[in-house]
Amino acid sequence: MVGSAESRLVVLRGNSASGKSSVAAGLRERFGRGLALVEQDNLRRVVLRERDRPGAANIGLIDLTARYALDAGFHVVVEGILYADHYGEMLAGLRADHRGATHGYYLDVPFEETLVRHATKPIADDVDETQLRDWYRPRDLLNCEPETVIGADSSLEETIDRIMAETGLAHLPALDR
């Protein structure tokens, strides 16, 4: 078992440029100290510098990092594309082992909107439409755990407000760390 009955685990998934990183940053800003961000892109691309493949090392690293943070008394947001067929088993195990409340969210943004949002990102010149199309998986929902689908019509602030309220983070004190 991992975490405590009071800890919150939020799994935030969606396609590239769906707003996951912005939502995760907003949750942390709103909550304050005591909310750990476990970002797939950072662990996979920066720490390990590996491709997203089934069985890749980053899957275990994401799992271990989330578990460590939960056991250290943090609430945790696991954020990334996190393809269901690559990460589903790990996420199901993390959910099953977490003592506290776990909430899953999938940001569902149509491909055309993905292109518009991607154009505003720093990597826009490095990643073209063909690559985005190859990565894009419509409604890649996990079949092992419930996920709340949030559509492109929900603003960043509305999405942050919703997740803060539904997870109970809005009513928990920040930690003095």
Z-matrix of the N, CA and C atoms (Angstrom, degrees):
N
C 1 1.455
C 2 1.531 1 109.28
N 3 1.322 2 115.00 1 151.77
C 4 1.457 3 120.76 2 -174.49
C 5 1.530 4 110.14 3 -135.68
N 6 1.330 5 115.78 4 148.52
C 7 1.457 6 120.54 5 179.19
C 8 1.518 7 111.44 6 74.70
N 9 1.316 8 115.78 7 -161.58
C 10 1.462 9 122.02 8 178.95
C 11 1.524 10 109.21 9 -131.72
N 12 1.305 11 116.76 10 172.41
C 13 1.462 12 120.53 11 178.30
C 14 1.529 13 111.15 12 -62.88
N 15 1.335 14 116.76 13 -23.14
C 16 1.472 15 121.02 14 -179.08
C 17 1.524 16 113.15 15 -89.90
N 18 1.321 17 117.74 16 -15.96
C 19 1.470 18 119.37 17 -175.38
C 20 1.521 19 111.59 18 -73.42
N 21 1.324 20 114.46 19 150.78
C 22 1.451 21 122.23 20 178.41
C 23 1.525 22 109.29 21 -116.33
N 24 1.316 23 115.79 22 134.64
C 25 1.458 24 122.78 23 173.94
C 26 1.518 25 106.95 24 -119.27
N 27 1.320 26 115.81 25 123.43
C 28 1.462 27 122.12 26 179.13
C 29 1.523 28 106.99 27 -118.16
N 30 1.334 29 116.19 28 123.55
C 31 1.466 30 121.52 29 175.45
C 32 1.519 31 106.54 30 -105.63
N 33 1.326 32 115.87 31 119.61
C 34 1.465 33 122.83 32 -174.08
C 35 1.519 34 108.06 33 -118.89
N 36 1.352 35 116.32 34 109.99
C 37 1.459 36 121.91 35 -174.27
C 38 1.527 37 110.96 36 -123.97
N 39 1.334 38 115.28 37 163.22
C 40 1.456 39 121.74 38 176.53
C 41 1.510 40 109.64 39 160.20
N 42 1.302 41 116.11 40 170.66
C 43 1.461 42 121.54 41 179.91
C 44 1.520 43 111.59 42 -69.31
N 45 1.324 44 114.82 43 168.08
C 46 1.454 45 121.30 44 176.12
C 47 1.523 46 109.45 45 -55.28
N 48 1.319 47 116.93 46 138.80
C 49 1.471 48 124.64 47 177.81
C 50 1.528 49 113.18 48 66.20
N 51 1.326 50 117.31 49 23.13
C 52 1.467 51 119.56 50 177.50
C 53 1.525 52 112.12 51 -85.45
N 54 1.332 53 117.70 52 -11.66
C 55 1.451 54 121.27 53 178.10
C 56 1.525 55 114.16 54 108.12
N 57 1.315 56 117.90 55 7.79
C 58 1.467 57 122.03 56 -176.52
C 59 1.529 58 112.57 57 -57.06
N 60 1.315 59 116.44 58 -50.38
C 61 1.467 60 120.15 59 -177.15
C 62 1.523 61 111.31 60 -64.58
N 63 1.313 62 116.98 61 -38.55
C 64 1.471 63 120.52 62 178.27
C 65 1.517 64 110.94 63 -66.03
N 66 1.319 65 116.94 64 -41.55
C 67 1.467 66 120.71 65 178.11
C 68 1.524 67 109.87 66 -64.78
N 69 1.339 68 117.44 67 -46.29
C 70 1.464 69 121.19 68 -179.78
C 71 1.530 70 110.79 69 -59.74
N 72 1.322 71 117.10 70 -44.67
C 73 1.466 72 121.08 71 178.56
C 74 1.529 73 110.39 72 -63.20
N 75 1.318 74 116.57 73 -39.69
C 76 1.463 75 120.81 74 177.98
C 77 1.520 76 112.54 75 -65.05
N 78 1.329 77 116.60 76 -38.60
C 79 1.469 78 120.40 77 177.03
C 80 1.523 79 110.52 78 -62.89
N 81 1.321 80 115.64 79 -44.61
C 82 1.467 81 119.52 80 179.98
C 83 1.527 82 110.45 81 -64.56
N 84 1.326 83 116.84 82 -44.98
C 85 1.466 84 120.89 83 179.87
C 86 1.532 85 110.17 84 -59.88
N 87 1.308 86 116.01 85 -44.64
C 88 1.458 87 121.32 86 -178.18
C 89 1.529 88 111.51 87 -67.74
N 90 1.334 89 117.17 88 -41.39
C 91 1.466 90 120.17 89 -176.24
C 92 1.524 91 111.83 90 -76.80
N 93 1.315 92 116.90 91 -45.71
C 94 1.462 93 120.63 92 -175.84
C 95 1.518 94 111.14 93 100.35
N 96 1.325 95 116.62 94 -158.45
C 97 1.464 96 121.40 95 -178.24
C 98 1.527 97 110.59 96 -64.91
N 99 1.336 98 114.18 97 144.55
C 100 1.457 99 118.68 98 177.32
C 101 1.513 100 113.57 99 106.95
N 102 1.321 101 116.95 100 2.30
C 103 1.464 102 121.85 101 177.23
C 104 1.528 103 107.72 102 -116.69
N 105 1.322 104 116.12 103 111.84
C 106 1.460 105 121.48 104 -179.04
C 107 1.525 106 110.43 105 -90.37
N 108 1.335 107 115.97 106 136.70
C 109 1.456 108 121.65 107 174.74
C 110 1.525 109 108.58 108 -101.93
N 111 1.307 110 116.20 109 120.83
C 112 1.457 111 122.24 110 176.38
C 113 1.528 112 104.98 111 -109.64
N 114 1.326 113 115.05 112 98.01
C 115 1.458 114 121.45 113 -171.69
C 116 1.532 115 110.79 114 -100.07
N 117 1.317 116 115.01 115 120.85
C 118 1.458 117 120.69 116 179.91
C 119 1.523 118 111.53 117 -54.59
N 120 1.317 119 118.30 118 -47.59
C 121 1.463 120 120.94 119 -177.85
C 122 1.523 121 111.90 120 -57.99
N 123 1.315 122 117.26 121 -42.39
C 124 1.461 123 119.63 122 -179.40
C 125 1.530 124 111.09 123 -65.85
N 126 1.303 125 116.68 124 -48.87
C 127 1.466 126 119.19 125 -177.61
C 128 1.527 127 112.07 126 -68.97
N 129 1.315 128 117.07 127 -40.64
C 130 1.472 129 119.99 128 -177.12
C 131 1.520 130 112.23 129 -77.90
N 132 1.339 131 117.03 130 -51.44
C 133 1.461 132 120.43 131 -173.33
C 134 1.518 133 114.18 132 -85.38
N 135 1.328 134 117.60 133 -37.29
C 136 1.459 135 120.29 134 -175.47
C 137 1.526 136 111.05 135 -91.47
N 138 1.330 137 117.44 136 -56.58
C 139 1.462 138 120.51 137 -175.93
C 140 1.526 139 111.32 138 -67.28
N 141 1.332 140 117.36 139 -50.64
C 142 1.468 141 120.47 140 -174.91
C 143 1.527 142 114.11 141 -98.83
N 144 1.308 143 116.32 142 -21.90
C 145 1.466 144 121.87 143 -176.41
C 146 1.525 145 111.95 144 50.43
N 147 1.331 146 114.58 145 56.07
C 148 1.462 147 119.70 146 -179.57
C 149 1.524 148 110.93 147 -124.78
N 150 1.305 149 115.31 148 161.50
C 151 1.465 150 122.22 149 177.44
C 152 1.525 151 109.16 150 -79.69
N 153 1.334 152 114.80 151 158.08
C 154 1.465 153 120.29 152 179.32
C 155 1.524 154 108.84 153 -84.42
N 156 1.310 155 116.25 154 101.59
C 157 1.468 156 122.77 155 -178.13
C 158 1.516 157 109.51 156 -134.76
N 159 1.332 158 116.78 157 154.02
C 160 1.472 159 118.88 158 174.15
C 161 1.530 160 109.92 159 -57.92
N 162 1.330 161 116.24 160 137.30
C 163 1.447 162 121.28 161 177.52
C 164 1.514 163 115.42 162 77.01
N 165 1.319 164 118.51 163 5.66
C 166 1.462 165 122.10 164 -178.60
C 167 1.530 166 110.72 165 -65.51
N 168 1.321 167 115.51 166 156.95
C 169 1.468 168 122.20 167 -176.20
C 170 1.521 169 113.17 168 -62.08
N 171 1.341 170 117.72 169 -30.00
C 172 1.466 171 119.17 170 -177.09
C 173 1.521 172 112.61 171 -63.98
N 174 1.314 173 117.55 172 -25.47
C 175 1.469 174 120.40 173 -179.56
C 176 1.527 175 109.49 174 -62.13
N 177 1.319 176 116.35 175 -48.32
C 178 1.451 177 120.23 176 177.50
C 179 1.512 178 112.73 177 -66.95
N 180 1.333 179 117.31 178 -36.09
C 181 1.456 180 120.91 179 179.87
C 182 1.529 181 111.06 180 -66.44
N 183 1.323 182 117.12 181 -40.05
C 184 1.467 183 120.84 182 175.92
C 185 1.529 184 109.29 183 -60.60
N 186 1.319 185 116.50 184 -46.78
C 187 1.463 186 122.44 185 179.74
C 188 1.528 187 110.91 186 -59.28
N 189 1.332 188 116.86 187 -51.30
C 190 1.462 189 121.02 188 -178.77
C 191 1.527 190 112.05 189 -62.35
N 192 1.326 191 116.97 190 -41.09
C 193 1.461 192 121.21 191 -178.95
C 194 1.523 193 110.76 192 -65.00
N 195 1.329 194 116.74 193 -44.86
C 196 1.469 195 120.50 194 178.70
C 197 1.525 196 110.47 195 -62.85
N 198 1.321 197 116.90 196 -44.94
C 199 1.467 198 121.07 197 179.96
C 200 1.531 199 110.70 198 -62.49
N 201 1.311 200 117.24 199 -44.42
C 202 1.458 201 120.97 200 -179.95
C 203 1.532 202 110.60 201 -60.22
N 204 1.317 203 116.29 202 -47.39
C 205 1.465 204 120.18 203 -178.96
C 206 1.529 205 111.09 204 -63.22
N 207 1.322 206 117.36 205 -42.70
C 208 1.468 207 120.36 206 177.57
C 209 1.523 208 111.08 207 -61.28
N 210 1.331 209 116.81 208 -44.87
C 211 1.467 210 120.46 209 179.29
C 212 1.524 211 112.10 210 -67.00
N 213 1.324 212 117.60 211 -25.12
C 214 1.466 213 121.81 212 178.38
C 215 1.531 214 111.95 213 -83.81
N 216 1.325 215 117.22 214 2.43
C 217 1.456 216 120.99 215 175.82
C 218 1.512 217 116.09 216 95.99
N 219 1.337 218 117.31 217 8.30
C 220 1.459 219 121.15 218 177.92
C 221 1.529 220 110.81 219 -88.63
N 222 1.316 221 116.08 220 151.63
C 223 1.452 222 121.52 221 161.34
C 224 1.528 223 104.32 222 -81.64
N 225 1.338 224 117.99 223 153.12
C 226 1.458 225 120.04 224 -172.71
C 227 1.521 226 111.18 225 -132.66
N 228 1.331 227 115.18 226 135.87
C 229 1.462 228 122.40 227 168.19
C 230 1.524 229 106.70 228 -112.50
N 231 1.334 230 116.26 229 116.47
C 232 1.462 231 122.15 230 172.96
C 233 1.518 232 105.48 231 -95.93
N 234 1.334 233 116.68 232 120.53
C 235 1.467 234 121.07 233 -171.53
C 236 1.519 235 110.79 234 -129.26
N 237 1.339 236 115.46 235 134.69
C 238 1.456 237 120.15 236 174.80
C 239 1.510 238 112.17 237 166.42
N 240 1.320 239 115.60 238 176.09
C 241 1.464 240 119.75 239 174.14
C 242 1.518 241 108.15 240 -60.53
N 243 1.320 242 116.83 241 -47.41
C 244 1.469 243 122.97 242 172.93
C 245 1.529 244 112.57 243 46.31
N 246 1.325 245 115.72 244 62.05
C 247 1.471 246 120.77 245 179.82
C 248 1.527 247 110.81 246 -46.65
N 249 1.317 248 116.00 247 135.97
C 250 1.465 249 121.34 248 -177.14
C 251 1.525 250 112.18 249 -57.36
N 252 1.330 251 117.97 250 -41.48
C 253 1.463 252 119.16 251 -177.02
C 254 1.523 253 113.18 252 -74.58
N 255 1.325 254 118.84 253 -20.70
C 256 1.466 255 121.90 254 178.08
C 257 1.528 256 111.88 255 -91.48
N 258 1.327 257 117.48 256 -39.78
C 259 1.460 258 122.82 257 -168.84
C 260 1.522 259 114.35 258 -113.11
N 261 1.312 260 117.89 259 -8.15
C 262 1.461 261 121.83 260 -174.89
C 263 1.520 262 114.40 261 -57.17
N 264 1.318 263 116.96 262 -45.44
C 265 1.467 264 120.35 263 -179.11
C 266 1.529 265 111.30 264 -64.27
N 267 1.318 266 116.66 265 -43.61
C 268 1.463 267 120.18 266 178.64
C 269 1.525 268 110.56 267 -63.13
N 270 1.333 269 117.32 268 -45.20
C 271 1.462 270 120.84 269 -179.26
C 272 1.525 271 111.48 270 -64.62
N 273 1.332 272 117.46 271 -37.11
C 274 1.466 273 121.03 272 177.50
C 275 1.529 274 110.39 273 -64.15
N 276 1.332 275 117.03 274 -41.68
C 277 1.456 276 120.71 275 178.14
C 278 1.518 277 112.42 276 -65.41
N 279 1.326 278 116.18 277 -40.25
C 280 1.461 279 121.06 278 178.37
C 281 1.523 280 110.02 279 -63.78
N 282 1.322 281 116.06 280 -44.50
C 283 1.469 282 121.16 281 178.05
C 284 1.528 283 110.74 282 -61.00
N 285 1.318 284 116.80 283 -46.31
C 286 1.465 285 121.39 284 -177.85
C 287 1.528 286 111.67 285 -63.43
N 288 1.321 287 117.19 286 -34.69
C 289 1.463 288 121.41 287 -176.86
C 290 1.526 289 114.07 288 -86.05
N 291 1.322 290 117.34 289 -15.72
C 292 1.464 291 120.29 290 -176.98
C 293 1.522 292 110.67 291 -75.47
N 294 1.324 293 115.81 292 126.20
C 295 1.473 294 121.44 293 -178.95
C 296 1.529 295 112.76 294 -72.63
N 297 1.315 296 117.28 295 -29.49
C 298 1.458 297 121.46 296 -175.93
C 299 1.518 298 112.16 297 -92.15
N 300 1.316 299 114.93 298 -164.01
C 301 1.470 300 121.13 299 -179.27
C 302 1.528 301 109.96 300 -79.84
N 303 1.317 302 115.00 301 134.95
C 304 1.468 303 121.89 302 176.41
C 305 1.517 304 108.26 303 -119.32
N 306 1.330 305 115.54 304 134.79
C 307 1.464 306 121.75 305 -179.52
C 308 1.520 307 108.79 306 -129.71
N 309 1.333 308 116.58 307 133.09
C 310 1.450 309 121.33 308 177.59
C 311 1.519 310 110.92 309 -112.78
N 312 1.334 311 115.79 310 137.28
C 313 1.463 312 122.15 311 179.05
C 314 1.522 313 109.18 312 -131.93
N 315 1.315 314 114.98 313 139.00
C 316 1.460 315 121.29 314 176.53
C 317 1.523 316 107.50 315 -122.69
N 318 1.337 317 116.72 316 119.23
C 319 1.467 318 121.35 317 178.65
C 320 1.523 319 107.64 318 -86.51
N 321 1.304 320 115.41 319 111.96
C 322 1.461 321 122.78 320 -173.41
C 323 1.526 322 110.18 321 -101.09
N 324 1.318 323 115.56 322 101.46
C 325 1.464 324 122.03 323 -177.11
C 326 1.524 325 108.63 324 -120.66
N 327 1.341 326 118.32 325 127.85
C 328 1.465 327 120.76 326 178.57
C 329 1.531 328 111.63 327 -61.01
N 330 1.319 329 116.28 328 154.13
C 331 1.461 330 120.69 329 -176.53
C 332 1.530 331 112.13 330 -57.70
N 333 1.322 332 117.89 331 -40.09
C 334 1.467 333 120.71 332 -179.05
C 335 1.535 334 110.83 333 -60.24
N 336 1.332 335 116.99 334 -40.16
C 337 1.470 336 121.28 335 177.78
C 338 1.521 337 110.29 336 -70.62
N 339 1.336 338 116.97 337 -34.15
C 340 1.463 339 120.99 338 175.45
C 341 1.523 340 110.26 339 -56.92
N 342 1.338 341 116.98 340 -44.24
C 343 1.464 342 121.17 341 179.13
C 344 1.530 343 111.60 342 -60.73
N 345 1.318 344 116.26 343 -43.79
C 346 1.465 345 120.88 344 -179.90
C 347 1.528 346 110.44 345 -62.45
N 348 1.330 347 116.23 346 -46.27
C 349 1.464 348 120.60 347 -178.52
C 350 1.530 349 111.20 348 -68.75
N 351 1.315 350 116.17 349 -38.64
C 352 1.465 351 120.52 350 -179.08
C 353 1.525 352 111.52 351 -61.10
N 354 1.314 353 116.63 352 -34.70
C 355 1.468 354 121.15 353 -178.65
C 356 1.523 355 112.24 354 -60.86
N 357 1.329 356 117.88 355 -20.27
C 358 1.462 357 121.39 356 -179.17
C 359 1.529 358 112.94 357 -93.47
N 360 1.331 359 117.48 358 -2.72
C 361 1.467 360 121.44 359 -175.84
C 362 1.532 361 111.22 360 -88.74
N 363 1.334 362 116.51 361 152.68
C 364 1.469 363 120.39 362 179.15
C 365 1.534 364 113.45 363 -59.53
N 366 1.330 365 118.48 364 -26.82
C 367 1.472 366 120.73 365 -178.45
C 368 1.525 367 112.52 366 -90.14
N 369 1.325 368 117.26 367 9.36
C 370 1.468 369 120.86 368 -175.56
C 371 1.530 370 112.57 369 -57.60
N 372 1.330 371 117.84 370 -34.99
C 373 1.464 372 120.48 371 -179.69
C 374 1.523 373 112.11 372 -78.13
N 375 1.325 374 117.51 373 -18.52
C 376 1.466 375 121.76 374 -177.55
C 377 1.520 376 113.50 375 -93.51
N 378 1.325 377 116.55 376 -23.90
C 379 1.467 378 121.76 377 -177.07
C 380 1.519 379 108.42 378 -120.69
N 381 1.329 380 116.44 379 119.58
C 382 1.462 381 119.87 380 -176.77
C 383 1.533 382 111.89 381 -97.05
N 384 1.326 383 115.27 382 178.72
C 385 1.462 384 121.50 383 -176.76
C 386 1.525 385 111.98 384 -61.06
N 387 1.314 386 117.37 385 -37.58
C 388 1.466 387 120.65 386 179.83
C 389 1.525 388 110.63 387 -61.82
N 390 1.325 389 116.74 388 -44.43
C 391 1.461 390 120.08 389 177.95
C 392 1.520 391 111.29 390 -63.79
N 393 1.328 392 116.90 391 -43.76
C 394 1.463 393 120.18 392 178.12
C 395 1.524 394 111.02 393 -59.93
N 396 1.314 395 116.51 394 -41.87
C 397 1.463 396 120.92 395 179.79
C 398 1.531 397 110.70 396 -63.59
N 399 1.334 398 116.80 397 -38.67
C 400 1.469 399 121.04 398 177.62
C 401 1.523 400 111.64 399 -64.84
N 402 1.331 401 117.47 400 -35.93
C 403 1.462 402 121.67 401 -178.68
C 404 1.524 403 112.80 402 -79.28
N 405 1.334 404 116.62 403 -25.79
C 406 1.463 405 121.70 404 -170.23
C 407 1.531 406 111.78 405 -70.00
N 408 1.314 407 115.87 406 129.26
C 409 1.467 408 122.45 407 175.74
C 410 1.522 409 107.63 408 -130.75
N 411 1.321 410 117.36 409 110.35
C 412 1.465 411 119.39 410 -178.67
C 413 1.532 412 111.55 411 -65.87
N 414 1.327 413 115.21 412 130.07
C 415 1.487 414 123.08 413 176.55
C 416 1.517 415 112.79 414 44.33
N 417 1.307 416 115.49 415 56.32
C 418 1.466 417 123.02 416 179.81
C 419 1.532 418 109.43 417 -78.97
N 420 1.322 419 115.76 418 63.22
C 421 1.459 420 121.05 419 -174.83
C 422 1.521 421 111.57 420 -77.11
N 423 1.323 422 115.28 421 149.63
C 424 1.457 423 121.28 422 175.30
C 425 1.521 424 109.00 423 -74.85
N 426 1.301 425 116.74 424 138.83
C 427 1.463 426 118.10 425 177.81
C 428 1.523 427 111.36 426 -97.70
N 429 1.327 428 117.67 427 1.59
C 430 1.459 429 120.86 428 -178.33
C 431 1.523 430 112.81 429 -102.37
N 432 1.308 431 118.01 430 -11.22
C 433 1.458 432 119.86 431 -179.23
C 434 1.524 433 109.91 432 -150.72
N 435 1.317 434 116.43 433 151.16
C 436 1.466 435 118.09 434 178.77
C 437 1.524 436 111.51 435 -71.58
N 438 1.308 437 115.05 436 140.25
C 439 1.458 438 121.28 437 175.51
C 440 1.518 439 108.25 438 -129.24
N 441 1.310 440 115.93 439 137.70
C 442 1.446 441 121.17 440 173.98
C 443 1.519 442 107.23 441 -86.27
N 444 1.320 443 116.48 442 124.92
C 445 1.463 444 121.43 443 -179.67
C 446 1.526 445 107.95 444 -90.39
N 447 1.328 446 115.18 445 126.99
C 448 1.463 447 121.35 446 177.57
C 449 1.522 448 107.20 447 -116.85
N 450 1.315 449 116.04 448 121.98
C 451 1.457 450 121.86 449 -175.41
C 452 1.515 451 113.75 450 -82.08
N 453 1.317 452 115.02 451 170.47
C 454 1.461 453 122.74 452 -178.31
C 455 1.527 454 112.19 453 -65.65
N 456 1.334 455 117.47 454 -16.23
C 457 1.460 456 120.51 455 -179.84
C 458 1.528 457 112.76 456 -77.79
N 459 1.335 458 117.68 457 -9.61
C 460 1.462 459 121.28 458 177.63
C 461 1.529 460 108.31 459 -85.60
N 462 1.319 461 116.12 460 123.62
C 463 1.470 462 119.46 461 -179.94
C 464 1.531 463 109.89 462 -69.33
N 465 1.310 464 115.94 463 166.67
C 466 1.460 465 120.66 464 177.88
C 467 1.526 466 110.44 465 -57.05
N 468 1.303 467 117.30 466 -49.02
C 469 1.472 468 121.18 467 -179.41
C 470 1.520 469 111.81 468 -63.13
N 471 1.336 470 117.22 469 -41.93
C 472 1.468 471 120.32 470 178.07
C 473 1.525 472 111.04 471 -62.23
N 474 1.319 473 116.48 472 -40.45
C 475 1.463 474 120.89 473 -179.48
C 476 1.523 475 110.65 474 -66.53
N 477 1.320 476 117.28 475 -45.07
C 478 1.464 477 121.08 476 177.97
C 479 1.528 478 110.19 477 -61.94
N 480 1.326 479 117.36 478 -46.87
C 481 1.471 480 121.64 479 178.36
C 482 1.524 481 110.70 480 -56.49
N 483 1.321 482 116.17 481 -46.35
C 484 1.465 483 121.32 482 -177.59
C 485 1.525 484 111.11 483 -61.73
N 486 1.328 485 116.82 484 -48.08
C 487 1.464 486 120.24 485 -177.89
C 488 1.527 487 110.57 486 -67.33
N 489 1.315 488 117.63 487 -40.59
C 490 1.469 489 120.43 488 177.08
C 491 1.526 490 110.46 489 -58.32
N 492 1.335 491 117.17 490 -43.98
C 493 1.462 492 121.34 491 -178.30
C 494 1.533 493 111.45 492 -70.94
N 495 1.334 494 117.04 493 -49.49
C 496 1.464 495 120.49 494 -174.80
C 497 1.526 496 113.21 495 -66.52
N 498 1.317 497 117.96 496 -31.57
C 499 1.461 498 121.28 497 -179.45
C 500 1.521 499 112.69 498 -86.01
N 501 1.323 500 116.85 499 -14.18
C 502 1.452 501 121.16 500 -176.42
C 503 1.516 502 113.23 501 85.70
N 504 1.326 503 118.30 502 -1.22
C 505 1.463 504 120.84 503 179.70
C 506 1.527 505 111.68 504 -61.04
N 507 1.330 506 116.67 505 -28.95
C 508 1.465 507 120.64 506 -178.98
C 509 1.530 508 111.84 507 -63.91
N 510 1.331 509 116.61 508 -22.32
C 511 1.467 510 120.17 509 -175.42
C 512 1.524 511 113.21 510 -108.59
N 513 1.316 512 117.39 511 5.52
C 514 1.456 513 121.05 512 -179.45
C 515 1.530 514 109.51 513 -103.16
N 516 1.325 515 116.97 514 145.20
C 517 1.470 516 119.27 515 179.02
C 518 1.527 517 111.34 516 -76.75
N 519 1.324 518 115.94 517 147.26
C 520 1.463 519 120.31 518 172.10
C 521 1.514 520 107.94 519 -67.84
N 522 1.309 521 115.91 520 155.11
C 523 1.462 522 120.65 521 -179.24
C 524 1.522 523 109.77 522 -88.72
N 525 1.314 524 115.97 523 148.00
C 526 1.458 525 121.84 524 177.64
C 527 1.527 526 108.35 525 -91.02
N 528 1.309 527 116.42 526 87.81
C 529 1.478 528 121.53 527 -177.00
C 530 1.499 529 109.66 528 -117.44
